Amino acid sequence: MSTLKKVLFGLLIFVGIGVIAIAILAFSFVQAMKSDPDEEEKVRQQAEQYLREHFEAGTTSVYDAVYDNMGNSNFEYAANVHHEKYGTNFLVYFDEETGQMMDTFIAHKWRDDAEKAIQPYINEKLGESLTLKDREPIIDSNDWDEIEAFMKGKVEINVLFDDRIGKEFDVDPNNPVSYAELGASPDIIIITIPRKKQANEDAIFNEIIQSIQGEGIVHGNIRFEYIDLGVPLEEEPWERSF
């Protein structure tokens, strides 16, 4: 075999091995992104048992399971739960950090309550807004046109409480007192505005902060972002601690 043929043959083998390696990696990545039905069923059963022990009978129902394939949470699998009385959707999962089962009911209920409380001020100062509860029916849609039609031009409100805040304040999930009564504050309030920054908005933002404080969130952090359907419109958000 000539030297040229040997070189070409060697290159062919090298390229072939590379293609196979890439294919294996791609396959492994796809498999890693898929949830395990057995693990989903396991977390559902764990959640059912947890709910029987901590919530009044008939007040909650498990409706789905979620798999955190990106490792962004303190869990790998969690059960989606709906509270029939308050309409709050929350998670029940095994917390890998504490080694215990936990729920996010209080964190999510307080989020819903706070977003609803401040929404009128956001509507008045910045235009029509959507809380997470408003957005939930459309979040899992695969129809981008439907999502765009629903979300276009709307301000988004996100109030984020730590998942463990219910345990931190020792709140009974069957008697969920308000965040205002306990003086609890969210980690951050994020207001997403679907336009570029306008002149003299600092005064408007400060008025919104005063209104938020009037709703029982005396201390916290707030960020106003300029993003339209995932596209940043300004490089820097407006942020403040209060």
C-alpha positions, 0 to 999 in steps of 0.5 A: 500500500502506498504512503498516500493510501496509508495516510488516507486510510488512517484519516478515514479510520480517525474520522470514523472513530470521531463520528461514532464517538459523537453519536454515542455522546449525542445518544447518551445526552438524549437519554440523560434528558429523558425521565425515568417512568419508574422514578416518576412513579416512585416520587408520586407515591412518596408524595402521596404518603407525605401529603397524607401525613401533612395535609388534611384529607381531600385538600390536595391531589398529585397531577404530574411529576417533573424531572430536573434534567439540568440539575438546577434544583435540590431534587432530581424528581418531584411530584406536581401537586394541586391544592384544591382549596387555594388553587395553588400548584406546588411541589413535593420532593426528596430534598437532597440537601436536607435528606428529607421530604419537603413541599413548596406549598407555603412558598408557592402560595405566598408567591401567588398571594404576593403577585396578586396583591401587587398586580393592580399597581403594576397594571396602573403604572406599567400596563397589563401584567400577568402573574405566574398563575395567569401564565400557567395555562400557557406555559407548557404549550408547544404552540409558539403562535399561541404563546406569543399571542397570549404573552405579547406586550404583557408585563410579567410579575415573578415573586420568588420565595425560598422553597423552605420558607414554610419550614423556616417560619414553621407555618402549618400548611392547614392554616397558612397565615400570610407572609405579611403577618409573619414579616416574611420577605421574598428572595426577589421580585422580578418585573419583566417589561416588554419594551425599552426603558423610558425617561424618568422611570425611576420615579415610577419604580419607586412608587411601585416599591412603596405600593409593594411595601404597603402590601406587607412586603416591607423589605426585599429586592426588586429588579425591573428587566426589559425583555420581550418574549425572551429577547433582552431590550436593555443591557442593564436592569433597574435594581434596588433593595428596600 
